[in-house]
């Protein structure tokens, strides 16, 4: 029964992943679609975060609302800057390369972690392994190096280090939300995305990885 449920969940995860990549492509080619979906993602993510904080700080309303306010400010600032910068083609391309680097980091961690397994990375998220963390770093570093080299027609060795930092940032963001979910006794932040959970389950690492990667590339490029 467990094997059947795992297979069923994997199929859901694959279909949802395909739909998310189609969505990502639409956001890349059309700024109106980008703006609309950023708004939807922001609203659902905020609702999911509110639910988490309600479960964690139910007795401390002042703390709950203060943290909620900080998160609302952060995610709308993130989405606003992402949309504004996307009106400049070269910056939009850079943003999506960083965004895909975050996605590849997540994929690398999942694939390598499942294959090699080994020691756990932290008690915060029992499914995460040291091998998975290393796989995330390797996958993201190779991807962003290949992408930047392809579009610029130049080779920048320091891009490997940028990929490492982006991956580490993504993993920190992921662990932060895993910590919150653990405190709230939740497996997923929501159920909107079959096989994946909620929107926050998908963008937790992106929320930190994208701004960190963008700032580093602006400084070094």
N, C-alpha and C positions, 0 to 999 in steps of 0.2 A: 504493500500500500504506500509506504514511504517513497519507494522507487518510482511508483506511478505518479505520485504527487510532484516529485522532483522533476520528472520528465515533462509533466503537464505545465509546471511553472517555467521550465526552460523554454518550451514552445511559446508561451505567452511573452516571455522576456525577449525572444528573438523577433516576434511580430511587432512588439512595441518598439524595439530598437530600430527596426526598419522604418516604422512610422516617424520616429524621432529624427532619423537621418533625412527623411523626405522633408520634414518640417524645417530642419536646419538648412537644407538646400533652398527652400522657399524664402527663408529669412536672408540668405546670402544674396539672392538675385533680385529681391524686391524689398525696398525699405518700408513700404506700407505694411507688408506682411510682418516684417521685423518688428515694427512698432506695435502692431496688434498683439503678436504673440509674446512680446516682452511684457506688455501690460497684463495679459492673462497669466503668464508665469509668475509675475510679481504678486498679483492678487492671491493666487492659490498658495504661493509660498508663504505669504503673510498669514493667511488663515491657518495653515498648517503649523506655523511657528507659534501663533497665538494659542493653539490647542496644546502644544508642548509646554509652553510656559504656564498655562492654566493648571496643568497636571503637576508641574514642578513647584510653582509658587502660589498655590491656591489660597493659602492663608495670608500671604504677604502681597496685597494688592498693589501697593506703591512700587515695590520692586518689580512686580510683574509688568505693570504698565510702563515703567521706565525702560526696562529691557525691550519690551515690545516697540516702544517709540524709537529706540536706537536702531532696531532691526528694520523698521519701516523706512527710516531715513536712509539707512545703508543700501537697502535693496532698490529703492527708487532712485537714489543717486547713481548706483551701479547701472541700472537700466537706462537712465537719462543720458549718461555719458556714453554708454554703448551705442545708443541710437544717434546721438549728435555726431560722434566720431565716424559713424558708418556712412555719413553723407560725403566723406572724403574717401575716394576709392582705395588709395594706398593704405590708409588707416583701417578701413574696413577689412581689407585683405589681411592685414597684420592681426587684427582682433580675432578673425575667424581662424587664422593659423594657431593662435594661442588657445582659442576655445577648443579646437580639434586636438591640440596637444594635451589639454586636460582630459578630453574624452579618451584619447589613446593611453594616457596614464592609467585611467580607470580600467581599460581593457587589458593592459599589460599586467596590472596587479591581479586581475581576475584569472587570466590565462596561466601566468607563471605560478601564482599561488596555488591554483588547483592542481597543476602538474607536479610541482616540486614539494608542495606543502611544507613540512618542517616546523620549526619553533614559531610560536605565536608572537606577534609584534607587540601587543599590549592587551591588558584585560578589558580595556574600554570596548574593544570590538573583537570578540573571540575568533571571528572568521578571518581576520587579517593576519598574514604571516610575514616574517622577515623576507622570505623569498619573493613574496608578492610585492612588497615595498621596493625591493631591488628591481624587480621586473617592471614596475611602474616607471621608475627612474630611467631605465634603459630604453624602454619603448618610447617614452616622451622625448628623450634626448635625441634619439635617432630620427624620430618623425620631424621635430622642429628643425633640426640641422638639414635634413633632406629638403624640406619645404622652403626654408629661407634660401638655401643654395640654388634651388630650382628657379625661384622667382627673381632672384637678384643676379644670377649667373656668376656669383662669387662664393668663395668658401671662407666661412668665418668660424674658426675652431672654438671661439668662446661661446658660440651658440649651444654647444653641448652642455656647458655649465648653466646656461639659461634654462635649458630643458630640465636639468636636474632641480633647479630652484622652483620652477613651475610645478613639477611633479611633487616635490616636498610640500609646497604650499597647498596643493590639492589634497594631499594626504592629511595635512593638519586640519584643513576645513572639514574633511570627511570625518576625522576623529572627533572634532569638536561637536558636530551634530550627532555622532554616535554616542558621545558622552551625554548629551541632552536627552536623547531617546532612552538611554539606559536609566537616567534619573526619572524619566517620565513613565518608565516601564512599557515602552512602545517598541515594536519590532520595526515598523515603518512609519514615516511621517504622515502617510495617507494611503489611499487605495485608488487614486485616479489613473495611475499608469500600471496596467496589468503586468505582473512579473517584476516590476521595479519598485512599486510602492507609490510614494507621493512625489511631487515636484522637487521638494527639498532633498529627497533621496538621490535625485539625479544632478542637482546643481550645487550641492553642498561644497564640493571641492572647487567648482568653477567660480563661486563667489569670491574666493580668495586667490585662486590660481590665475585668473584673467587679469585683475588689476596689478598683481605682483609682476607677472610676465610682461605686461604692457609697459610698466614703469621702467623695468630693467632694460627692455629693448630700446626704449626712447633714450635712455641715458647712454647706452653702449653702442647703438647703431649709428 
